[in-house]
Structure formats: structure tokens, C-alpha cells
Amino acid sequence: MLVLDAVARVMAPWHHLFSHSRPVEMATVGTHVLSMLVAGGLAIAHDRGTLRASRFSDLIRGHHLNELKAVHRPVVIALGICMASGLALFGSDVATYAVSPTFWIKLGLIALLLANALVMQSGERTLSFAGGGGAASAAWTRIRTSSIVSVALWATIVLVSIVLSLEK
């Protein structure tokens, strides 16, 4: 509890500002929700594309693979903004969030989402070097599975976020 008390003391000025300024609260929450929408929306849209492309020709798969690589940067940027605004939200009420099981479930889901992204990128790298055959087929299976997991995780994160917002 000493660490929690220390964090709460450090965040006290932010807590005071957040609690006494509706525009600051709205901007922080709005940034969090909008960045989650952008990151999740782009990711889910490309996950859908992956599920479709995996059934088509190598030419279409190759094009989709290039699109996947291109979308990573904006997703990572939006997710970074989401995480920063999430830290700001945590700092606005350390005492509440630090003991909230829902908060820790959300963080665990985000960790799983990031781990899943690494699995997907590993599959993408394999496809970049594999000409075809068994290695390419296994990589597409891995990417396809990661896409399904990604959609499920994003949906669950949104639901847990709603529950978390109602707990406060």
C-alpha cells in the first residue's frame, strides 16, 4: 500500500485538475475512447481482410500482406495514445482503479492483444521470406488465427471498458 499511497500523492495535482475541470475530463476520456476506436477499428477492418484474403490467390494474399504491414504504424500510434490517456485516467483516481479487478482485467486483455500482435507479425515475417508451400500455409493459418483472436480481444476490451466506466 505504500507504493499506492506514493503514486496517489504524485498524481494528486492531476487528480485535482481532472476532478475540477470538466473540459480536462472530457478531453481525456474523449481521447481515450477515440484512440481506442481508431486502433480497434483499423485492426478489426484488417483482421476481416485477413480472414477473406486467406482464402484467395497468392496475388491477393501478397497485396493484403503489404496492407497489413502498412496499417501497423497507425494502429500502434493510436494504441499508444490510448495507453497514455488510459494512464491519465488511472492517475485521475488511483485509489479506485488500483483495486478494481475490472481495471486489471482490462490491462491483462491489452497485454494479450499486444502478444497476439507479435504472433501476427511473426507470421507476416515468415510470409515475407517464404515462397510458398508448407511454411506459407502455416504462416497464413497463424495470421488467420491471430485475426480471430484480435477481433475477440478488441470486442472484450470495449465491453470491459464500459463496465469499468460504470464502476466509477
Residue pairs with C-beta under 8 A, 6 or more apart in sequence:
4 94
4 95
4 98
7 94
7 98
8 15
8 94
8 95
11 91
11 92
11 94
14 88
14 91
14 92
15 91
15 92
15 93
15 94
17 24
18 24
18 25
18 28
18 88
18 91
18 92
18 93
19 25
19 92
25 92
28 85
28 88
28 89
28 92
29 85
29 89
31 81
31 85
32 82
32 85
32 86
32 88
32 89
35 78
35 79
35 81
35 82
35 85
36 78
36 82
36 157
36 158
36 161
38 74
38 78
39 75
39 78
39 79
39 82
40 154
40 157
40 158
42 71
42 74
42 75
42 78
43 71
43 75
43 150
43 154
44 150
44 151
44 154
46 67
46 68
46 71
46 147
47 147
47 148
47 150
47 151
48 147
48 151
49 64
49 67
49 68
50 64
50 68
50 143
50 144
50 147
51 144
51 147
51 148
53 60
53 61
53 63
53 64
54 61
54 140
54 143
54 144
58 132
61 127
61 140
65 124
65 127
65 128
68 120
68 124
68 143
69 124
72 121
83 110
89 97
90 97
90 98
90 103
93 168
96 167
96 168
97 103
100 164
100 167
102 160
102 163
102 164
102 167
103 164
105 160
106 157
106 160
106 161
106 164
109 153
109 156
109 157
109 160
110 157
112 153
113 150
113 153
113 154
113 157
116 146
116 149
116 150
116 153
117 146
117 150
119 142
119 146
120 142
120 143
120 146
120 147
120 150
122 142
123 139
123 140
123 142
123 143
123 146
124 139
124 143
126 135
126 136
126 138
126 139
126 142
127 136
127 139
127 140
127 143
130 136
130 139
